[in-house]
């Protein structure tokens, strides 16, 4: 018998880390909408896949407009980002204004960029399947506010300060310090 004991949680969407993805779209009248989603990730070099149910205003918007942006929620805007996840634009059309966040139209896709969130993916809709709730988007561009770049012009996670969703405890966690060098540290075992 193993000295390790495991507790079973069953088949659930529980995984660390889960990004807090802020998905922004425009509706048919040009009103911006932003929603908070946790189930998503990079699935190809220029592709993101996100699970979004069909009843979301965001889902309807991106199907009509063919575009959306995905920003990383950050520590400084936890309250606004959470509000955008618990408030439906179907019932509160001005929820973006109420959140205190601001948007600027992307120059590359027909969707808004969230001014206060530094890192964003600008995407075109490849497909959406209402049966599986799978949205697949082509990443047209990744953009970052210059205030979140380091001296070498690369994204500085300490300046972006992205958060992750803890599905076990329903909390948001700050990402920590670097603990290793990717594609390097494992070389010591070769």
TORKOL-4160 file (C-alpha; in steps of 0.2 Angstrom, whole numbers, padded with zeros to 4 digits, m for minus):
190
<pt num="1" X="0000" Y="0000" Z="0000"/>
<pt num="2" X="0006" Y="0017" Z="m0005"/>
<pt num="3" X="0011" Y="0029" Z="0010"/>
<pt num="4" X="0001" Y="0043" Z="0000"/>
<pt num="5" X="m0017" Y="0045" Z="0003"/>
<pt num="6" X="m0028" Y="0053" Z="m0010"/>
<pt num="7" X="m0045" Y="0061" Z="m0008"/>
<pt num="8" X="m0057" Y="0058" Z="m0024"/>
<pt num="9" X="m0066" Y="0073" Z="m0030"/>
<pt num="10" X="m0074" Y="0064" Z="m0044"/>
<pt num="11" X="m0075" Y="0071" Z="m0062"/>
<pt num="12" X="m0075" Y="0090" Z="m0060"/>
<pt num="13" X="m0066" Y="0104" Z="m0069"/>
<pt num="14" X="m0053" Y="0106" Z="m0055"/>
<pt num="15" X="m0036" Y="0111" Z="m0060"/>
<pt num="16" X="m0022" Y="0123" Z="m0056"/>
<pt num="17" X="m0019" Y="0136" Z="m0062"/>
<pt num="18" X="m0035" Y="0142" Z="m0071"/>
<pt num="19" X="m0033" Y="0158" Z="m0079"/>
<pt num="20" X="m0046" Y="0172" Z="m0076"/>
<pt num="21" X="m0050" Y="0176" Z="m0094"/>
<pt num="22" X="m0060" Y="0192" Z="m0097"/>
<pt num="23" X="m0069" Y="0191" Z="m0114"/>
<pt num="24" X="m0074" Y="0207" Z="m0122"/>
<pt num="25" X="m0086" Y="0209" Z="m0136"/>
<pt num="26" X="m0097" Y="0222" Z="m0144"/>
<pt num="27" X="m0116" Y="0219" Z="m0146"/>
<pt num="28" X="m0126" Y="0224" Z="m0162"/>
<pt num="29" X="m0127" Y="0242" Z="m0156"/>
<pt num="30" X="m0109" Y="0244" Z="m0152"/>
<pt num="31" X="m0111" Y="0242" Z="m0133"/>
<pt num="32" X="m0096" Y="0234" Z="m0125"/>
<pt num="33" X="m0098" Y="0218" Z="m0115"/>
<pt num="34" X="m0086" Y="0209" Z="m0104"/>
<pt num="35" X="m0087" Y="0193" Z="m0095"/>
<pt num="36" X="m0076" Y="0183" Z="m0084"/>
<pt num="37" X="m0072" Y="0164" Z="m0089"/>
<pt num="38" X="m0061" Y="0152" Z="m0081"/>
<pt num="39" X="m0062" Y="0137" Z="m0093"/>
<pt num="40" X="m0050" Y="0141" Z="m0107"/>
<pt num="41" X="m0032" Y="0139" Z="m0114"/>
<pt num="42" X="m0021" Y="0139" Z="m0128"/>
<pt num="43" X="m0024" Y="0124" Z="m0140"/>
<pt num="44" X="m0013" Y="0128" Z="m0155"/>
<pt num="45" X="0001" Y="0141" Z="m0160"/>
<pt num="46" X="m0012" Y="0154" Z="m0165"/>
<pt num="47" X="m0028" Y="0147" Z="m0156"/>
<pt num="48" X="m0037" Y="0148" Z="m0140"/>
<pt num="49" X="m0052" Y="0137" Z="m0134"/>
<pt num="50" X="m0064" Y="0143" Z="m0121"/>
<pt num="51" X="m0080" Y="0135" Z="m0114"/>
<pt num="52" X="m0094" Y="0147" Z="m0115"/>
<pt num="53" X="m0113" Y="0143" Z="m0113"/>
<pt num="54" X="m0124" Y="0149" Z="m0127"/>
<pt num="55" X="m0135" Y="0160" Z="m0116"/>
<pt num="56" X="m0121" Y="0172" Z="m0112"/>
<pt num="57" X="m0123" Y="0189" Z="m0120"/>
<pt num="58" X="m0105" Y="0188" Z="m0124"/>
<pt num="59" X="m0107" Y="0172" Z="m0134"/>
<pt num="60" X="m0121" Y="0180" Z="m0144"/>
<pt num="61" X="m0111" Y="0195" Z="m0148"/>
<pt num="62" X="m0095" Y="0186" Z="m0154"/>
<pt num="63" X="m0106" Y="0175" Z="m0165"/>
<pt num="64" X="m0113" Y="0191" Z="m0173"/>
<pt num="65" X="m0097" Y="0201" Z="m0174"/>
<pt num="66" X="m0085" Y="0186" Z="m0177"/>
<pt num="67" X="m0072" Y="0193" Z="m0165"/>
<pt num="68" X="m0068" Y="0195" Z="m0146"/>
<pt num="69" X="m0053" Y="0199" Z="m0135"/>
<pt num="70" X="m0047" Y="0190" Z="m0120"/>
<pt num="71" X="m0038" Y="0199" Z="m0107"/>
<pt num="72" X="m0029" Y="0192" Z="m0091"/>
<pt num="73" X="m0038" Y="0198" Z="m0075"/>
<pt num="74" X="m0026" Y="0206" Z="m0063"/>
<pt num="75" X="m0024" Y="0209" Z="m0044"/>
<pt num="76" X="m0028" Y="0228" Z="m0046"/>
<pt num="77" X="m0045" Y="0224" Z="m0054"/>
<pt num="78" X="m0051" Y="0209" Z="m0044"/>
<pt num="79" X="m0068" Y="0217" Z="m0039"/>
<pt num="80" X="m0072" Y="0224" Z="m0056"/>
<pt num="81" X="m0067" Y="0207" Z="m0065"/>
<pt num="82" X="m0077" Y="0197" Z="m0052"/>
<pt num="83" X="m0092" Y="0209" Z="m0054"/>
<pt num="84" X="m0091" Y="0206" Z="m0073"/>
<pt num="85" X="m0092" Y="0187" Z="m0070"/>
<pt num="86" X="m0108" Y="0188" Z="m0059"/>
<pt num="87" X="m0118" Y="0201" Z="m0068"/>
<pt num="88" X="m0126" Y="0196" Z="m0085"/>
<pt num="89" X="m0127" Y="0209" Z="m0099"/>
<pt num="90" X="m0143" Y="0201" Z="m0103"/>
<pt num="91" X="m0150" Y="0210" Z="m0087"/>
<pt num="92" X="m0138" Y="0224" Z="m0085"/>
<pt num="93" X="m0133" Y="0231" Z="m0102"/>
<pt num="94" X="m0122" Y="0244" Z="m0094"/>
<pt num="95" X="m0112" Y="0232" Z="m0083"/>
<pt num="96" X="m0095" Y="0238" Z="m0091"/>
<pt num="97" X="m0098" Y="0256" Z="m0086"/>
<pt num="98" X="m0104" Y="0250" Z="m0069"/>
<pt num="99" X="m0088" Y="0240" Z="m0067"/>
<pt num="100" X="m0077" Y="0256" Z="m0068"/>
<pt num="101" X="m0067" Y="0248" Z="m0083"/>
<pt num="102" X="m0065" Y="0257" Z="m0099"/>
<pt num="103" X="m0062" Y="0250" Z="m0117"/>
<pt num="104" X="m0054" Y="0255" Z="m0133"/>
<pt num="105" X="m0058" Y="0247" Z="m0150"/>
<pt num="106" X="m0045" Y="0235" Z="m0156"/>
<pt num="107" X="m0037" Y="0240" Z="m0172"/>
<pt num="108" X="m0036" Y="0222" Z="m0178"/>
<pt num="109" X="m0053" Y="0214" Z="m0173"/>
<pt num="110" X="m0071" Y="0220" Z="m0171"/>
<pt num="111" X="m0070" Y="0219" Z="m0152"/>
<pt num="112" X="m0065" Y="0230" Z="m0137"/>
<pt num="113" X="m0048" Y="0230" Z="m0128"/>
<pt num="114" X="m0050" Y="0233" Z="m0109"/>
<pt num="115" X="m0039" Y="0248" Z="m0105"/>
<pt num="116" X="m0035" Y="0244" Z="m0087"/>
<pt num="117" X="m0029" Y="0226" Z="m0091"/>
<pt num="118" X="m0012" Y="0225" Z="m0098"/>
<pt num="119" X="m0011" Y="0209" Z="m0107"/>
<pt num="120" X="m0024" Y="0204" Z="m0121"/>
<pt num="121" X="m0026" Y="0192" Z="m0135"/>
<pt num="122" X="m0036" Y="0199" Z="m0150"/>
<pt num="123" X="m0046" Y="0185" Z="m0158"/>
<pt num="124" X="m0057" Y="0181" Z="m0173"/>
<pt num="125" X="m0070" Y="0167" Z="m0171"/>
<pt num="126" X="m0065" Y="0151" Z="m0179"/>
<pt num="127" X="m0080" Y="0141" Z="m0173"/>
<pt num="128" X="m0093" Y="0140" Z="m0159"/>
<pt num="129" X="m0102" Y="0124" Z="m0154"/>
<pt num="130" X="m0117" Y="0127" Z="m0143"/>
<pt num="131" X="m0119" Y="0108" Z="m0139"/>
<pt num="132" X="m0101" Y="0107" Z="m0131"/>
<pt num="133" X="m0100" Y="0126" Z="m0127"/>
<pt num="134" X="m0083" Y="0126" Z="m0136"/>
<pt num="135" X="m0077" Y="0143" Z="m0143"/>
<pt num="136" X="m0062" Y="0142" Z="m0154"/>
<pt num="137" X="m0053" Y="0158" Z="m0158"/>
<pt num="138" X="m0039" Y="0163" Z="m0170"/>
<pt num="139" X="m0026" Y="0173" Z="m0161"/>
<pt num="140" X="m0023" Y="0188" Z="m0173"/>
<pt num="141" X="m0012" Y="0197" Z="m0160"/>
<pt num="142" X="m0006" Y="0197" Z="m0143"/>
<pt num="143" X="m0004" Y="0215" Z="m0136"/>
<pt num="144" X="0002" Y="0222" Z="m0119"/>
<pt num="145" X="0002" Y="0239" Z="m0112"/>
<pt num="146" X="0020" Y="0246" Z="m0112"/>
<pt num="147" X="0019" Y="0249" Z="m0094"/>
<pt num="148" X="0019" Y="0231" Z="m0091"/>
<pt num="149" X="0035" Y="0228" Z="m0101"/>
<pt num="150" X="0053" Y="0225" Z="m0094"/>
<pt num="151" X="0068" Y="0234" Z="m0101"/>
<pt num="152" X="0071" Y="0221" Z="m0114"/>
<pt num="153" X="0053" Y="0224" Z="m0121"/>
<pt num="154" X="0046" Y="0208" Z="m0115"/>
<pt num="155" X="0030" Y="0206" Z="m0104"/>
<pt num="156" X="0035" Y="0207" Z="m0085"/>
<pt num="157" X="0023" Y="0196" Z="m0075"/>
<pt num="158" X="0027" Y="0206" Z="m0060"/>
<pt num="159" X="0020" Y="0221" Z="m0068"/>
<pt num="160" X="0005" Y="0212" Z="m0076"/>
<pt num="161" X="0001" Y="0204" Z="m0060"/>
<pt num="162" X="m0012" Y="0191" Z="m0067"/>
<pt num="163" X="m0023" Y="0181" Z="m0055"/>
<pt num="164" X="m0028" Y="0163" Z="m0056"/>
<pt num="165" X="m0045" Y="0155" Z="m0051"/>
<pt num="166" X="m0045" Y="0142" Z="m0037"/>
<pt num="167" X="m0059" Y="0131" Z="m0041"/>
<pt num="168" X="m0057" Y="0121" Z="m0025"/>
<pt num="169" X="m0060" Y="0136" Z="m0014"/>
<pt num="170" X="m0069" Y="0148" Z="m0025"/>
<pt num="171" X="m0055" Y="0161" Z="m0023"/>
<pt num="172" X="m0043" Y="0171" Z="m0034"/>
<pt num="173" X="m0025" Y="0169" Z="m0031"/>
<pt num="174" X="m0010" Y="0180" Z="m0036"/>
<pt num="175" X="0003" Y="0171" Z="m0046"/>
<pt num="176" X="0020" Y="0169" Z="m0037"/>
<pt num="177" X="0038" Y="0172" Z="m0041"/>
<pt num="178" X="0048" Y="0163" Z="m0054"/>
<pt num="179" X="0054" Y="0146" Z="m0047"/>
<pt num="180" X="0064" Y="0140" Z="m0062"/>
<pt num="181" X="0069" Y="0142" Z="m0080"/>
<pt num="182" X="0059" Y="0133" Z="m0093"/>
<pt num="183" X="0068" Y="0123" Z="m0106"/>
<pt num="184" X="0084" Y="0125" Z="m0096"/>
<pt num="185" X="0083" Y="0118" Z="m0078"/>
<pt num="186" X="0079" Y="0100" Z="m0083"/>
<pt num="187" X="0095" Y="0099" Z="m0093"/>
<pt num="188" X="0104" Y="0095" Z="m0077"/>
<pt num="189" X="0096" Y="0078" Z="m0078"/>
<pt num="190" X="0102" Y="0074" Z="m0095"/>
